[in-house]
Amino acid sequence: MAGYDYDLFVIGGGSGGVRAARVAAALGKRVGIAEEYRYGGTCVIRGCVPKKLYVYASQFPEHFADAAGYGWTVPEASFDWQTLVANKDREISRLEAIYKRNVEGAGGEAFHSRAMIIDPHVVHLLGEDRAVTADQILIATGGRPAAHPALPGHEHCIFSNEAFDLKKLPKAIMIEGGGYIAVEFANIFHGLGVDTTLVYRGKEILSRFDMDLRRMLHETMEKKGIKILCHSVSEWIRKRPDGRLDALVTGGKVLTVDQVMLAIGRIPNTENMGLEGIGLEMTKTGAIAVDQYSRTNIDNIWAIGDVTNRVQLTPVAIHEAMCFIETAFKGNPTAPDHETIATAVFSQPEIGTVGLSEDDAVKRFPDIEIYRATFRPMRHTLSGRDEKMLMKLVVDGASKRVLGAHILGPDAGEMAQLLGIPLKAGLTKDDFDRTMAVHPTAAEELVTMYKPTYHVKNGQRV
Ligand SMILES: Cc1cc2nc3c(=O)[nH]c(=O)nc-3n(C[C@H](O)[C@H](O)[C@H](O)COP(=O)(O)OP(=O)(O)OC[C@H]3O[C@@H](n4cnc5c(N)ncnc54)[C@H](O)[C@@H]3O)c2cc1C
């Protein structure tokens, strides 16, 4: 639209926003994008990428210990937290520059500024103290860790954002939460030698995942030395004269730690952006309400990614961006597909999962077949590590369609990515059975579990 400064203005330079800006610009659209903090957003700066680097760092002590069974003598190792943080910073700065360059290289204009919407076609750039006009506006402002103002002493707590950049590695940490971020950080800190306690109000960590995985991961984490307190919350946090923290948890136990990290959920970034002023509809949880095409109640304003609180994952934000481009700029209305999303939890051991859990499948299908194997991965035979791997397929007894695949063990995330393809394609257990195994691998178990371990018929295990 010639009357506006831009065909598209994107607010938020994270996974979803950058993808939409780059692809729209490559289509020849006049595109502007504003990022108030750092290009790359949560995933690159304080999410997936630094998290995975820290997971790698935290795995070395087990690798050193396991090496002995293979004949290696590894001298006593030492770890330097500041080196890890500095190297992580270097890598995320490199990625940040690539993200910005990709937008500009495609012909988009990238601003370093907070942005707010003052009219359905007008965006105010606070950092530049000026307004720009746009035909279409895309909100991709992501989310942030949920605070806990009702917790006495909450001001002493940190969130995942700060955990990446602590000045010093704590000797002891308490992490409150039972979602994947809490679980991953518990494993990271434990692996780096920190005395770690996970406090979770629910019955079992990682709700929404298959119960078998949850239980077995819980047991394995405890065996490694991570303390897990379920059905527990912290009641207050107090600073001690020596600078450490006391945390009272359910049941009256006081934990003395150096850091308390809250990982109790994430909330969408929608405040102070002028959204109420223009009458933009929100959901009850404060997310931006969108239709199946990511369009808000205002025709030319769209929203994607974590700010819409659909599925909070990087590939989902990127997929929603691509669907938005099809719909808004290619005349090909495309609704994002949120079914059967393969995902991983980078716990230790790792979880890889796709499709329905056993409990969810049982609610939807009258006859379920469960194929389940637990075994010691080959790499642990010589290392002597007492750690089992779990593989589980959830199959519809009537059609034999594989509804869910759940793995706990080394490289489970990598396997889940590949399993995402047959499950998305709706393949059956017979297709799995016809597939030749790759030997010797752990993954071969997925195509060699010929007989169901048990059935669940009308909710009853038989
Ligand atoms: C610790 C952690 C680990 C994670 N690990 C994984 C993982 O392993 N795999 C995975 O798939 N996902 C993971 N995620 C989730 C993933 O990071 C998010 O789903 C993804 O980044 C969402 O992308 P987005 O574009 O919606 O938002 P974001 O990436 O959050 O980007 C939003 C951007 O908007 C900016 N912004 C906000 N308001 C304004 C404004 N008014 N003006 C200008 N800019 C603004 C923010 O600064 C931010 O950079 C993790 C998240 C966390 C916190």
The ligand as an SDF file (V2000), in Angstrom:
LIG
                    3D

 53 58  0  0  0  0  0  0  0  0999 V2000
   14.7580  -21.1490   29.1150 C   0  0  0  0  0  0  0  0  0  0  0  0
   13.9810  -21.4390   27.8520 C   0  0  0  0  0  0  0  0  0  0  0  0
   14.2950  -22.5400   27.1080 C   0  0  0  0  0  0  0  0  0  0  0  0
   13.5900  -22.8290   25.9460 C   0  0  0  0  0  0  0  0  0  0  0  0
   13.9310  -23.9350   25.2330 N   0  0  0  0  0  0  0  0  0  0  0  0
   13.2650  -24.2330   24.1020 C   0  0  0  0  0  0  0  0  0  0  0  0
   13.6210  -25.3680   23.3330 C   0  0  0  0  0  0  0  0  0  0  0  0
   14.5290  -26.1310   23.6920 O   0  0  0  0  0  0  0  0  0  0  0  0
   12.9380  -25.6080   22.1790 N   0  0  0  0  0  0  0  0  0  0  0  0
   11.9300  -24.7790   21.7530 C   0  0  0  0  0  0  0  0  0  0  0  0
   11.3470  -25.0270   20.6990 O   0  0  0  0  0  0  0  0  0  0  0  0
   11.5650  -23.6940   22.4730 N   0  0  0  0  0  0  0  0  0  0  0  0
   12.2070  -23.3990   23.6270 C   0  0  0  0  0  0  0  0  0  0  0  0
   11.8650  -22.2790   24.3430 N   0  0  0  0  0  0  0  0  0  0  0  0
   10.7070  -21.4700   23.8800 C   0  0  0  0  0  0  0  0  0  0  0  0
   11.1070  -20.5230   22.7550 C   0  0  0  0  0  0  0  0  0  0  0  0
   12.2190  -19.7570   23.1430 O   0  0  0  0  0  0  0  0  0  0  0  0
    9.9300  -19.6240   22.3980 C   0  0  0  0  0  0  0  0  0  0  0  0
    8.7940  -20.4240   22.1240 O   0  0  0  0  0  0  0  0  0  0  0  0
   10.2110  -18.7670   21.1700 C   0  0  0  0  0  0  0  0  0  0  0  0
   11.3400  -17.9540   21.3840 O   0  0  0  0  0  0  0  0  0  0  0  0
    8.9970  -17.9000   20.8390 C   0  0  0  0  0  0  0  0  0  0  0  0
    9.2850  -17.0290   19.7800 O   0  0  0  0  0  0  0  0  0  0  0  0
    8.4940  -15.6510   19.6250 P   0  0  0  0  0  0  0  0  0  0  0  0
    8.9250  -15.0770   18.3260 O   0  0  0  0  0  0  0  0  0  0  0  0
    7.0610  -15.8700   19.8760 O   0  0  0  0  0  0  0  0  0  0  0  0
    8.9930  -14.7360   20.8320 O   0  0  0  0  0  0  0  0  0  0  0  0
   10.4230  -14.3510   21.3660 P   0  0  0  0  0  0  0  0  0  0  0  0
   11.4800  -15.2190   20.8160 O   0  0  0  0  0  0  0  0  0  0  0  0
   10.2850  -14.2800   22.8430 O   0  0  0  0  0  0  0  0  0  0  0  0
   10.6680  -12.9010   20.7780 O   0  0  0  0  0  0  0  0  0  0  0  0
    9.9270  -11.7980   21.1800 C   0  0  0  0  0  0  0  0  0  0  0  0
   10.7900  -10.5650   21.0910 C   0  0  0  0  0  0  0  0  0  0  0  0
    9.9720   -9.4030   21.1810 O   0  0  0  0  0  0  0  0  0  0  0  0
   10.6760   -8.4050   21.8810 C   0  0  0  0  0  0  0  0  0  0  0  0
    9.6870   -7.4490   22.3720 N   0  0  0  0  0  0  0  0  0  0  0  0
    8.7320   -7.6380   23.3220 C   0  0  0  0  0  0  0  0  0  0  0  0
    7.9530   -6.5390   23.4200 N   0  0  0  0  0  0  0  0  0  0  0  0
    8.4150   -5.6410   22.5200 C   0  0  0  0  0  0  0  0  0  0  0  0
    8.0050   -4.3290   22.1400 C   0  0  0  0  0  0  0  0  0  0  0  0
    6.9400   -3.7460   22.6840 N   0  0  0  0  0  0  0  0  0  0  0  0
    8.7170   -3.6830   21.1940 N   0  0  0  0  0  0  0  0  0  0  0  0
    9.7940   -4.2950   20.6070 C   0  0  0  0  0  0  0  0  0  0  0  0
   10.2090   -5.5300   20.9190 N   0  0  0  0  0  0  0  0  0  0  0  0
    9.5180   -6.1990   21.8540 C   0  0  0  0  0  0  0  0  0  0  0  0
   11.4040   -9.1820   22.9670 C   0  0  0  0  0  0  0  0  0  0  0  0
   12.5290   -8.4600   23.4410 O   0  0  0  0  0  0  0  0  0  0  0  0
   11.7960  -10.4620   22.2330 C   0  0  0  0  0  0  0  0  0  0  0  0
   13.1000  -10.3710   21.6910 O   0  0  0  0  0  0  0  0  0  0  0  0
   12.5610  -21.9590   25.5050 C   0  0  0  0  0  0  0  0  0  0  0  0
   12.2350  -20.8250   26.2650 C   0  0  0  0  0  0  0  0  0  0  0  0
   12.9320  -20.5760   27.4190 C   0  0  0  0  0  0  0  0  0  0  0  0
   12.5850  -19.3480   28.2300 C   0  0  0  0  0  0  0  0  0  0  0  0
  1  2  1  0
  2  3  1  0
  2 52  2  0
  3  4  2  0
  4  5  1  0
  4 50  1  0
  5  6  2  0
  6  7  1  0
  6 13  1  0
  7  8  2  0
  7  9  1  0
  9 10  1  0
 10 11  2  0
 10 12  1  0
 12 13  2  0
 13 14  1  0
 14 15  1  0
 14 50  1  0
 15 16  1  0
 16 17  1  0
 16 18  1  0
 18 19  1  0
 18 20  1  0
 20 21  1  0
 20 22  1  0
 22 23  1  0
 23 24  1  0
 24 25  2  0
 24 26  1  0
 24 27  1  0
 27 28  1  0
 28 29  2  0
 28 30  1  0
 28 31  1  0
 31 32  1  0
 32 33  1  0
 33 34  1  0
 33 48  1  0
 34 35  1  0
 35 36  1  0
 35 46  1  0
 36 37  1  0
 36 45  1  0
 37 38  2  0
 38 39  1  0
 39 40  1  0
 39 45  2  0
 40 41  1  0
 40 42  2  0
 42 43  1  0
 43 44  2  0
 44 45  1  0
 46 47  1  0
 46 48  1  0
 48 49  1  0
 50 51  2  0
 51 52  1  0
 52 53  1  0
M  END
$$$$
